[in-house]
Amino acid sequence: MKEPELAVSPPSHASRFRLRRYGRRVAITVSVCVALGLTFAAIDQSSAEPKPDPRRLGVRQINVTSKPIEYFDRTNSTKRQFGKLTFLGGLRLESPEKSFGGWSGIAIDPDGQGLIAVSDAGLWMTARLDLKDGRPVAFKEARTGPLKALSGSPLRRERDRDAEAVELISGTTKTGKLLIAFEQNHRIGRFSIDAKGVSPPRSYIRPDKKRGKMDALKGFEAMTVLTKGRYRGSLIAIAEHFHDRNGDHTGWFWTQGKANAFTLSDIGGYDITGMAALPNGDLILLERRFNWLEGIKMRLRLVQLDDLKVGARIEGEVLLAATMAQDIDNMEGLSVHQDAQGNAILTLISDDNFNRLFQRTILLQFKLDSSEEQRVDAR
């Protein structure tokens, strides 16, 4: 059957105006993506500053300036809703301190203001967020210090310092207990924090080698503690880029000292860089992808707790996919807390790789749609 012909009328003046405006918006988007793509393509390790040696640094206050990030979409300053997430705001963080940077993990206090971040140079940083109408407006009281070995001295070897994730498991970032995950020399340590800073580790959890050996730079990067369900209180971690024979990401959760493996589908070649538990026990995963043609990409994926079982293959649901058309960088750290209304607030931080010429340290916050966070389950 011959397909019907479509009648086409000349566009009206208003339509032509909208088309021109849309064309300009598309052109701007393309220009931004191309320009930023070329910028990231120009990144070379020779432009990065050497990582600081924490053995020479003590616990001290540092000066950090913050500039508000008012909107997330570079081409639409009024857009705040991104799928089930609402963009609250963000901060661009800068410091004259050479030790500032490389922040790969973050944890937020229950009050949404105190925080701790860890860097792949073997440093921790605590600070407080100033909030206005629930949005971050300033970054204050920043203090840093070196992560320590079991002996109590700063970590000596660079391969031992590569901290990639931090989780506050009790108390606050003033007085509490932490888990910190390390890459290269793969391990997860139990630490305390008080007025003196982060303590030496009390003990370490090592990876399950039955699945094979993780590459030095592709190990533990996403970690949290399960807060609900059958495995409540269990540590869970996913390797950044450790695939099984089917090409899926490998993760573990520990029960009674035993590592139980599961896999997470690899959707589009993203690496897993962060993980946090929602109030209802479900998990949010932070993912990142980079190549020379597209530049940097970021994604947030929801995993329901009910899907987590020994040997399970988990797909999850993509909540947000961002490109260089949005205000992102090398996003690696993720934390979740609840605001005064009980909403789940997601906080993300980027790792600038100590490459200040081409990369930035930025902090972003999103609110999860209340219909999602209040999902009733039978757990």
Secondary structure as GFF3:
##gff-version 3
##sequence-region A 1 379
A	DSSP	alpha_helix	13	41	.	.	.	ID=ss1
A	DSSP	three_ten_helix	45	47	.	.	.	ID=ss2
A	DSSP	three_ten_helix	54	56	.	.	.	ID=ss3
A	DSSP	beta_strand	60	61	.	.	.	ID=ss4
A	DSSP	beta_strand	65	69	.	.	.	ID=ss5
A	DSSP	beta_strand	81	82	.	.	.	ID=ss6
A	DSSP	beta_strand	85	94	.	.	.	ID=ss7
A	DSSP	beta_strand	103	108	.	.	.	ID=ss8
A	DSSP	beta_strand	114	119	.	.	.	ID=ss9
A	DSSP	beta_strand	123	132	.	.	.	ID=ss10
A	DSSP	beta_strand	135	146	.	.	.	ID=ss11
A	DSSP	alpha_helix	158	161	.	.	.	ID=ss12
A	DSSP	beta_strand	163	171	.	.	.	ID=ss13
A	DSSP	beta_strand	176	182	.	.	.	ID=ss14
A	DSSP	beta_strand	187	194	.	.	.	ID=ss15
A	DSSP	beta_strand	197	198	.	.	.	ID=ss16
A	DSSP	beta_strand	203	205	.	.	.	ID=ss17
A	DSSP	three_ten_helix	209	211	.	.	.	ID=ss18
A	DSSP	beta_strand	220	225	.	.	.	ID=ss19
A	DSSP	beta_strand	235	243	.	.	.	ID=ss20
A	DSSP	beta_strand	249	255	.	.	.	ID=ss21
A	DSSP	beta_strand	258	264	.	.	.	ID=ss22
A	DSSP	beta_strand	271	277	.	.	.	ID=ss23
A	DSSP	beta_strand	283	291	.	.	.	ID=ss24
A	DSSP	beta_strand	295	303	.	.	.	ID=ss25
A	DSSP	three_ten_helix	305	307	.	.	.	ID=ss26
A	DSSP	beta_strand	313	314	.	.	.	ID=ss27
A	DSSP	beta_strand	317	322	.	.	.	ID=ss28
A	DSSP	beta_strand	331	338	.	.	.	ID=ss29
A	DSSP	beta_strand	344	350	.	.	.	ID=ss30
A	DSSP	beta_strand	361	368	.	.	.	ID=ss31
A	DSSP	alpha_helix	370	373	.	.	.	ID=ss32
###
